[in-house]
Amino acid sequence: MNQSALIRPDWTPATIALMVLGFVVFWPLGLAMLAYIIFGDRLKSFRKDANDTVDGMFASCRSAFGRGKGPAFRRATGNVAFDDWRDAELSRLDEERRKLDEMREEFDSYVRELRRAKDQEEFDRFMRERRNEGKGDVPGFPAT
């Protein structure tokens, strides 16, 4: 947050004056200013949490309609040429989405395999160094 701002969630002369003025004019305004001073630094995380919650609710609505395949998106307009074009474009976009999802899955599996190989190489190097230092005899696990 910009700490040089005149009105920020902190006990500054400006925020105290606004709080007192709010209580004088209309007490809920003063109470709101007091809440802002005390809890204002938490507003960013609150807003992010609220946005994530709302996004989650609407994501379930999107999945219920199948990414644009619901009745609102496929309703006939009366123009047959436009309806045919729209259906063709939506089908093309669905195919592109499917291809992108497949490519993302392939990339994710590639990255997982790279990480596994890197971890295996680091573990093997650690075990080699441990054996070379003479600490290879771990109880229950004989050195090879």
VEXDREN-2710 file (C-alpha; in Angstrom, 1 decimal):
% VEXDREN-2710
k/r/px/py/pz
1/MET/0.0/0.0/0.0
2/ASN/1.2/3.5/-0.7
3/GLN/2.3/4.8/2.7
4/SER/2.5/8.4/1.4
5/ALA/-1.3/8.5/0.9
6/LEU/-3.2/11.1/3.0
7/ILE/-6.0/8.7/3.9
8/ARG/-4.6/5.2/4.7
9/PRO/-5.7/2.6/7.3
10/ASP/-3.5/4.1/10.1
11/TRP/-3.9/6.6/12.9
12/THR/-2.9/9.7/11.0
13/PRO/-4.2/13.2/11.7
14/ALA/-6.3/13.1/8.5
15/THR/-8.0/9.8/9.3
16/ILE/-8.7/10.9/13.0
17/ALA/-10.2/14.2/11.7
18/LEU/-12.4/12.3/9.2
19/MET/-13.5/9.9/11.9
20/VAL/-14.4/12.7/14.3
21/LEU/-16.2/14.6/11.5
22/GLY/-18.0/11.4/10.6
23/PHE/-19.3/11.0/14.1
24/VAL/-20.4/14.7/14.3
25/VAL/-22.2/14.5/10.9
26/PHE/-23.7/11.1/11.0
27/TRP/-22.5/8.4/13.5
28/PRO/-22.4/5.5/11.0
29/LEU/-19.8/7.5/8.9
30/GLY/-17.6/7.8/12.0
31/LEU/-18.0/4.2/12.8
32/ALA/-17.1/3.2/9.2
33/MET/-14.0/5.4/9.4
34/LEU/-13.0/3.8/12.7
35/ALA/-13.4/0.4/11.1
36/TYR/-11.3/1.5/8.2
37/ILE/-8.6/2.7/10.5
38/ILE/-8.5/-0.5/12.5
39/PHE/-9.2/-3.1/9.8
40/GLY/-8.2/-1.3/6.6
41/ASP/-5.0/-3.2/6.1
42/ARG/-6.9/-6.4/5.9
43/LEU/-9.2/-5.2/3.0
44/LYS/-6.9/-6.4/0.3
45/SER/-6.9/-10.0/1.5
46/PHE/-10.6/-9.8/2.2
47/ARG/-11.3/-8.5/-1.3
48/LYS/-9.1/-11.3/-2.8
49/ASP/-10.9/-14.0/-0.7
50/ALA/-14.3/-12.6/-1.7
51/ASN/-13.3/-12.6/-5.4
52/ASP/-12.1/-16.1/-5.1
53/THR/-15.3/-17.2/-3.5
54/VAL/-17.5/-15.5/-6.2
55/ASP/-15.3/-16.9/-8.9
56/GLY/-15.7/-20.4/-7.5
57/MET/-19.5/-20.0/-7.4
58/PHE/-19.6/-18.8/-11.0
59/ALA/-17.2/-21.5/-12.1
60/SER/-19.8/-24.1/-11.1
61/CYS/-22.4/-22.2/-13.1
62/ARG/-20.0/-22.3/-16.2
63/SER/-19.4/-26.0/-15.8
64/ALA/-23.2/-26.6/-15.5
65/PHE/-23.7/-24.9/-18.9
66/GLY/-20.7/-26.7/-20.5
67/ARG/-18.6/-23.7/-21.3
68/GLY/-21.0/-21.8/-23.4
69/LYS/-23.2/-24.6/-24.6
70/GLY/-26.1/-23.6/-22.4
71/PRO/-29.5/-22.6/-23.8
72/ALA/-28.6/-18.9/-23.6
73/PHE/-25.7/-19.3/-26.0
74/ARG/-27.4/-21.7/-28.5
75/ARG/-30.7/-19.9/-28.7
76/ALA/-31.8/-19.4/-32.3
77/THR/-31.8/-15.8/-33.5
78/GLY/-34.0/-16.3/-36.5
79/ASN/-31.1/-15.7/-39.0
80/VAL/-30.1/-19.2/-40.2
81/ALA/-26.8/-18.0/-41.7
82/PHE/-25.7/-16.4/-38.5
83/ASP/-26.8/-19.4/-36.4
84/ASP/-24.9/-21.8/-38.7
85/TRP/-21.8/-19.5/-38.5
86/ARG/-22.1/-19.2/-34.7
87/ASP/-22.4/-22.9/-34.3
88/ALA/-19.4/-23.5/-36.5
89/GLU/-17.3/-21.0/-34.6
90/LEU/-18.3/-22.4/-31.2
91/SER/-17.4/-25.9/-32.4
92/ARG/-14.1/-24.6/-33.7
93/LEU/-13.4/-22.9/-30.4
94/ASP/-14.4/-26.0/-28.4
95/GLU/-11.9/-28.0/-30.6
96/GLU/-9.2/-25.4/-29.9
97/ARG/-9.9/-25.5/-26.2
98/ARG/-9.6/-29.3/-26.3
99/LYS/-6.3/-29.1/-28.1
100/LEU/-5.0/-26.5/-25.6
101/ASP/-6.1/-28.7/-22.7
102/GLU/-4.3/-31.7/-24.2
103/MET/-1.1/-29.6/-24.8
104/ARG/-1.2/-28.4/-21.2
105/GLU/-1.6/-31.9/-19.9
106/GLU/1.4/-33.0/-22.0
107/PHE/3.5/-30.1/-20.8
108/ASP/2.5/-30.8/-17.2
109/SER/3.6/-34.4/-17.5
110/TYR/6.8/-33.4/-19.2
111/VAL/7.6/-30.9/-16.3
112/ARG/6.7/-33.6/-13.7
113/GLU/9.1/-36.0/-15.4
114/LEU/11.9/-33.4/-15.5
115/ARG/11.4/-32.7/-11.8
116/ARG/11.5/-36.4/-11.0
117/ALA/14.7/-36.8/-13.0
118/LYS/16.3/-33.8/-11.4
119/ASP/15.3/-35.0/-7.9
120/GLN/16.7/-38.5/-8.7
121/GLU/20.0/-37.1/-10.0
122/GLU/20.3/-34.9/-6.8
123/PHE/19.5/-37.9/-4.6
124/ASP/22.0/-40.1/-6.4
125/ARG/24.7/-37.4/-6.1
126/PHE/24.0/-37.0/-2.4
127/MET/24.3/-40.8/-1.9
128/ARG/27.6/-40.9/-3.8
129/GLU/29.0/-38.1/-1.7
130/ARG/27.8/-39.7/1.5
131/ARG/29.4/-43.0/0.5
132/ASN/32.7/-41.2/-0.4
133/GLU/32.7/-39.6/3.1
134/GLY/32.4/-42.9/4.8
135/LYS/28.9/-42.4/6.0
136/GLY/27.5/-45.0/3.7
137/ASP/26.5/-47.5/6.5
138/VAL/23.0/-46.5/7.5
139/PRO/21.5/-48.9/10.0
140/GLY/19.3/-51.3/8.1
141/PHE/20.6/-50.1/4.8
142/PRO/24.0/-51.5/3.9
143/ALA/26.2/-49.5/1.5
144/THR/26.3/-50.8/-2.0
END
